[in-house]
Amino acid sequence: MITMAEFFSGRSTETVTRDLLGKLLRYRSPKGLVSGYIVEAEAYLGAADSAAHAYQGRRTKANDALYGAPGNIYIYTSRGYYAFDIAAQSEGEPQGILIRGVEPKDGLSIMMANRPKTGSELTNGPGKLMQAFGVNDLHWNNTMLDDSPFSIDLQDSRTPVKIVSSARIGVSKRGGQTNAPYRYYVAGSPYVSGMRKRDMDFETHGWQEVK
């Protein structure tokens, strides 16, 4: 059984981001277990990435978690919402992965109580999924996954039929990385942020059928 350390170790942040698609993100919240299969995530490549919080080696109290060991949680606020990011490289190398969307599995009633929406609108965006999970503070920021109520199940997973890469959403327009194709998502998933209805696969949600 592969460990989280092995999952991250020795691989590029882009590769890890792609491989997170279909993995189950769990949160043992105060109200009960909530979880969802990751359908959309973005890679941020640290000091050399003009769209990253750590561009040119910037390090502050707010983004310090990015400099932690792989699997360190980086929770931050954006436009009044909270976002969930994970440090992806060795300690001191501030590359991270933003989880942008999940397809709910466990705790649907809890999520709908936290965020009174139905269907894909419940978790099809980074702020939406955190609201649905009931995360509304920075308490678990700068904490390793293994020491938190969050976990990524590498065994309970689904396989995308097709993975699409594109430019990231809502990033800084500075430098040359604005349009870099570091956003990865499950083609056809209704739970991908900004997915057009005509591109949604309502039958399989973009997953391979389990045989």
C-alpha positions in Angstrom: 0.0 0.0 0.0 1.5 3.3 -1.1 1.9 6.0 1.6 1.3 9.7 1.2 5.0 10.3 1.4 5.7 7.9 -1.4 2.8 9.4 -3.5 4.5 12.8 -3.4 8.1 11.8 -3.3 10.4 12.3 -6.3 7.7 13.5 -8.7 6.9 16.8 -10.3 4.0 18.8 -8.9 2.2 18.7 -12.2 2.3 14.8 -12.2 1.1 14.7 -8.6 -1.7 17.1 -9.4 -2.9 14.9 -12.3 -2.7 11.8 -10.1 -4.9 13.4 -7.4 -7.8 13.4 -9.8 -10.2 10.6 -8.7 -8.7 10.3 -5.2 -11.0 10.7 -2.3 -10.6 13.9 -0.1 -12.0 13.2 3.4 -12.6 15.6 6.3 -13.8 14.4 9.7 -15.6 17.5 10.5 -17.2 18.4 13.9 -20.6 17.5 12.3 -19.4 14.2 10.9 -17.5 12.7 7.9 -17.7 14.5 4.6 -15.8 13.5 1.5 -15.6 13.8 -2.3 -13.6 12.6 -5.2 -11.2 15.2 -6.6 -12.2 16.3 -10.1 -10.2 19.5 -10.5 -6.9 20.7 -9.2 -4.2 23.3 -10.0 -0.4 23.1 -9.7 1.6 26.1 -8.5 5.4 25.8 -9.1 6.8 28.1 -6.4 9.4 30.8 -6.9 9.6 30.5 -10.7 5.8 30.6 -11.2 4.5 34.1 -11.6 1.0 33.1 -10.6 2.1 31.4 -7.3 1.9 32.8 -3.8 5.6 32.1 -3.4 6.7 33.8 -6.6 10.3 35.0 -6.5 10.7 33.3 -3.1 8.1 35.4 -1.3 7.6 34.0 2.2 5.2 35.5 4.7 3.2 34.3 7.7 0.3 33.8 5.4 2.0 31.5 2.9 4.6 29.8 5.2 2.7 26.5 5.0 3.8 26.2 1.4 7.4 25.8 2.5 6.5 22.8 4.6 7.1 19.1 3.9 5.0 17.4 1.2 1.5 16.8 2.5 1.5 20.0 4.6 -1.9 21.7 4.5 -2.0 25.3 3.2 -5.4 26.9 3.9 -5.8 30.5 2.8 -8.5 33.1 2.0 -9.4 34.4 -1.4 -12.2 36.8 -2.2 -13.8 36.1 1.2 -13.7 32.3 0.8 -11.3 29.6 2.1 -9.2 27.4 -0.2 -7.4 24.1 0.4 -3.9 23.7 -0.9 -1.3 21.0 -0.2 2.5 21.4 -0.3 3.9 19.1 -2.9 7.7 19.2 -2.8 10.5 18.8 -0.3 10.6 21.2 2.7 11.7 24.7 1.6 10.5 24.2 -2.0 7.2 26.1 -2.0 5.2 24.3 -4.7 1.6 23.5 -4.0 -1.6 22.0 -5.3 -5.0 23.7 -5.0 -8.0 21.4 -4.8 -10.7 23.2 -6.9 -13.6 20.8 -7.1 -14.9 17.4 -5.7 -17.8 15.1 -6.4 -19.4 14.4 -3.1 -19.4 10.9 -1.6 -19.9 10.9 2.2 -21.9 13.4 4.3 -24.1 14.9 1.6 -26.7 16.1 4.1 -24.0 17.7 6.2 -22.6 19.5 3.2 -26.0 20.7 2.1 -26.6 22.1 5.6 -23.3 23.9 5.5 -24.0 25.2 2.0 -27.6 25.2 0.9 -27.1 24.3 -2.7 -28.0 21.2 -4.8 -26.2 19.3 -7.5 -22.8 20.4 -8.8 -23.2 23.9 -7.3 -22.5 22.4 -4.0 -18.8 21.7 -4.5 -17.7 22.9 -8.0 -15.2 25.5 -6.9 -12.5 25.8 -4.2 -14.5 28.2 -2.0 -17.7 26.2 -2.5 -16.2 22.9 -1.5 -14.6 24.4 1.7 -17.9 26.0 2.6 -19.7 22.6 2.0 -17.1 20.8 4.1 -17.7 23.4 6.9 -14.2 24.9 6.9 -14.4 28.5 7.8 -11.2 29.3 9.5 -7.4 28.7 9.3 -7.2 26.3 12.2 -5.7 23.4 10.2 -3.4 25.6 8.1 0.3 24.6 8.4 -0.6 21.1 9.6 0.5 17.8 8.0 -2.3 15.8 6.6 -1.5 12.9 8.9 -1.9 15.1 11.9 -5.2 16.6 10.8 -8.8 15.5 10.3 -8.2 15.7 6.5 -6.9 12.7 4.5 -6.6 11.7 0.9 -7.5 8.0 0.3 -5.2 6.6 -2.4 -7.1 3.3 -2.5 -10.7 4.5 -2.6 -10.5 6.2 -6.0 -12.1 6.5 -9.4 -10.4 6.6 -12.8 -11.1 9.5 -15.2 -11.9 8.6 -18.8 -10.0 11.7 -19.9 -8.0 14.4 -18.1 -7.9 17.9 -19.6 -5.3 20.6 -18.9 -5.9 24.3 -19.2 -4.8 27.7 -17.9 -5.5 28.2 -14.2 -8.5 30.3 -13.1 -8.4 33.7 -11.5 -4.6 33.9 -11.2 -2.3 36.9 -11.3 -1.8 38.4 -14.8 1.9 39.2 -14.1 4.8 37.3 -15.7 4.9 34.5 -18.1 3.0 31.8 -16.2 -0.5 33.3 -16.4 -1.7 31.0 -19.1 0.5 28.0 -18.3 -1.6 24.8 -18.5 -1.3 23.8 -14.9 -5.0 23.2 -14.2 -6.2 19.6 -14.6 -9.7 18.3 -14.5 -11.9 15.3 -15.2 -13.5 15.8 -18.6 -17.3 15.8 -18.4 -17.5 16.1 -14.7 -20.4 18.4 -13.6 -18.4 19.2 -10.5 -15.6 21.0 -12.4 -15.8 24.8 -11.9 -17.1 26.7 -14.9 -17.9 23.5 -16.8 -20.5 24.3 -19.6 -23.7 22.3 -19.4 -23.3 21.0 -22.9 -19.9 19.5 -22.0 -21.1 17.7 -18.9 -21.5 13.9 -18.9 -24.5 13.3 -16.7 -24.4 9.5 -17.1 -20.8 8.7 -16.0 -19.6 12.1 -14.7 -16.4 11.4 -16.6 -15.4 8.3 -14.7 -14.5 4.9 -16.2 -17.1 2.3 -15.3 -16.1 -0.1 -12.5 -16.0 -3.7 -13.8 
